[in-house]
Amino acid sequence: MEICLSVASLSIHDAEDGHENAIFIQGNNVSNGLGSLYSKQGSKGLNQDAANLYQGYGVDDGALCGVFDGHGKNGQVVSELVCNQLPSLLLSLKNALSKVNFYMWKGACISVFELMDKDIELQEILDCSFSGTTAVQGQDLVIANLGDSRAVLGKLTKNGVETIQLTKDLPGFEAERIRNCNGRVAALNHEPHVQRVWLPHEDTQGLAMSRAFGDFILKDHIIAISKIKYHRLTSDDQFIILATDGVCDVLSNDQVASIVWEAESEQAAARVVVE
């Protein structure tokens, strides 16, 4: 399952076909759009990815976009639940949107992600969702991330378009945190490069991520505290790409950025990345 959302710095366009799990909302006072989205079902069957794009989010010059990667038997239920409810939960904390203040955004995002996780627990769903959400207000960009979805910025330089990865993959200190909570971190023999989180005394679950919504069997170790990053946008920043692991496991950041930059139109950018 693959999903890609490409956000241009100046204008938004309608998404193309192939995004049945996507939500697009545009505010009443907003005339231009700023992105394209495309989703494609992989060879494993049901597409468990979801995405949203809200223009005029909270304020006229605000936007919210997110990708949500579900895992497990009912992973699509979790990803769609988060996709539908997370924006309204964040918007309910209006103080975080009334001012351009990173620390207010950070506190709001962390609180809302934890509230979302508790709501999922009430649904008694054991599967999980790895999620990345990006909010833009004017020139201020805030990224909140759980799991292995990725946000990449394309920046124009004298040497062409260069990439800046705005989210971080699993760092070493996460493994230390999990072990300190009596969890286990180890790779499978046939995947020595993929570190997984396991129950203390059972060889089950083996989740290849340390932060996610849901997955309450491993909740002592898999937390829903989002990693937050701030970036001040400039005229050199051309686009932002949000993509799930179906894209990131196949293409490097530079490859994705090159595809987006060379796409025939902004509308086609996300589609050509996925295809």
N, C-alpha and C positions, 0 to 999 in steps of 0.2 A: 504494500500500500504506500502510495507516494502522494504528497501534497506540497505545493509550492505557492507562496504568496509573494509577489514582487511589488514593492511600493515605490513609485517614482516620486521625485522631489517636487514636481510641479503640477501634475494632473492625474486624475483617476479615471479609469475606464471600466466598462462592463466586463465581467468575467466571461470566459467562453464556456461551452458545454463541458460537462464532466465534473461537476462540483456539487453533487447531490447533498453533501453534508456541509455546505457553505451557507453563511448568513451575510447578506449585504444590507446595510441600512445607511441612508443619507439624510442628514438633518435638513430642516425646512429652509434655513438661511444659507445653505451651502450650494454653490453652483458648479464647482469643478470636482472631479474625482481624483484619486491618487494611487490606484493600484490595479493589478490583475491577479487572478487566482485560478489554479487548475489542479484537479485531483484525478488520479488514475488508479484503478484497482490493479493490484499486483497478482502474481500467480498463486498466492496463498488463499484466495477466496474473498471473503467479505472485506470491504474497505472500512477500516475502523478509524480512519482519520477524519477530522472535522476542522473547520476554519471559520473565522468571522472577520468582517471588515466594517467598522462603523466610522462614517465620516460625519464631522460635526459632533463629536463625542464630548458631552459635557459643556463644551464651549464651541463657538463657530469655527475656530482654527484648530480644534482638537480632532484627533483620529485615534482609533484603537483597532489593532489587528492582532490576530492570534491563530496559531496552529495547535492542534490537539491530537495526539497520537495514542489511540487506545490499544491496549494489549490484554490478552486473555479471552476466554470464551464469550464474555459480554463486554469486551473492551469498548465496543462502539457505543454502548449505553452510557458509559462513563464519559467518553470524549464528547458526545453530543450534550450530555448534561452540563458539563463544564463550559462548553461552547455557548450554550443558551443562557446560563445563569451567571457566569463570572462577570460579564460586562455590567449587568445591573447591580450586582453586589458592590463592585468598585465604584459605580456611579452614585450609590447610596451614601458614600463617604464624600459628600460634596466639598468639604473643606480641602480635600486633597486636590481637587480640580480647580478651585477658585483662585489659586495662586501658582505661579511657576516656582515651586519649591521642591527640590529633589528629596529632601528628608521627609516631607509630608507624603509625597508619592511613594517613597520606600515603605514607610509605615503602613500606608493604606494597602499596598500590594501584599505585604507580608500578612497583615490581618485578614484580608479577603481570601487569600489562598488557604489559610488555615480554616476559615469559615466554610469555604467550599469543600474542603476535605471532610469536615464534620458532617456536612449535608450529605455527602456521598455515603458516609458511614451509616446514616439513618436510612438510606435506601437498601442497606444490607447487600451491597454489591462488593464482591471480593476482588474484582479485576481492577486494573489501574489505567491511568492516562498520564503520558508525559507531555507537558504543555509548555509552550512559549508564547508570551503575550508582549506586544510592543505598543506603547502609547506615545502619541506625538501631540504636543501643544505648542503651536508656533514653531520656534527653532529648538525646542527642548524635547529630547527623546529619552524615554525611560523604558528599559527592558526588564521584564520579570520572567524568570525561566526555571522550569523543573524538568529534569530528564535530558534526553538527547536530541530534542529538536534544536535547531540552530538559527541564529540571526546573524546575517552578514551584511556589512555596509560596503557599498561600492563608491570609492572616492576617486575623483578625477585629479591626476597629477600630470606633470610634464612628460612622464613616461607612459601615460595611458591610464586605464582604470586599475586601481589597486584595491585590495580587499582588507577589511578590518573585521575580525570575528568578534561580535558583541557579546556572545555567550561563551561560557567555558565548559569544556568537557570534564569528565570526572577527574578531579585532582586527587593527589595522594593523601591529603589530609582527610578526605571523606572516608577513605578506607580506615584510617586511624580512628575516626569518630565512630564508625560502625563496630569495629573491634572493641572499642571501649564500652560499647553497649551490649557486649556478648554476642555480637553477630559474627558471621564468617564472610570473608571476601576471598574468593578463589576463582580461577579460570578452569574451564573444561579442558581435557587433554587435546581435543581437536580444535579448540579455540583459545590457544594460550594468550592471545592478545586481548581477549575480552574478559575483564574482571566482573564477577557476578556476586550478588549478595545472597547468602544462604541462611536458613534457620540454623540455630546453634548446634543441634544434634540430628538434623535430618537433611538428606540430600534431595530436597524438594525446593521448588520455587526458582532459585537461581536467577534472580532478576538482574539484568545488566545495567542497572541504574541505581543511584543512591537517593534520589528525590523524585517523588511522584504523587499524584492524587490517588487515593484508594490503596489497594493492595494491603489490606489491614492485617493479613497474616504476618507480614513483615514490618508492621508499622513501628515496632520498637527500633527499627533500623532504617526504614525507608520513610523519610520525613517529607512534609509538604511545605517546608519553609523555602520560599523562592529566593533565588539569587538575583539581586537587583543591580543594574548598571545604568549610569546616566551618560548621555552624549549630547553635546551642544552641536546642532547642525550648522553647517556653513554652506556657502554657494558651491563648494567643491564636492559636497556629498550628493551623489546622483540618484542612488536608489538603495533600498533595504530589502533583503531577501529573507523570508522566514520559510523554513523547510523542515519536514520530518526526516527521520533517518532513512527512509526509502530513497531519498535524494542524496543525503549526506554520506551514506555508505558507499555510493557509487561515484559521485563527483566531488572533486576538491572544491574549496572555496573559490579559487581562481578560475576553475573551469565553469562553475555556475555563474560567476560574475561576467565572464567572457561571453557566455551564451546570452545572458540578459542584455548586455551592452550591445551585442550584435543583432539582437532580435529585430525583425522587420517593423514591429510596432510595440508600444507598451502593452496593448491588449494581448499580444502573443507571447510576451516574455515568460510568464509562468508556464504556459503550455509547452514551449520548446524545451524548457528545463526538464520537465517531467517526461516528455517523450524522447 
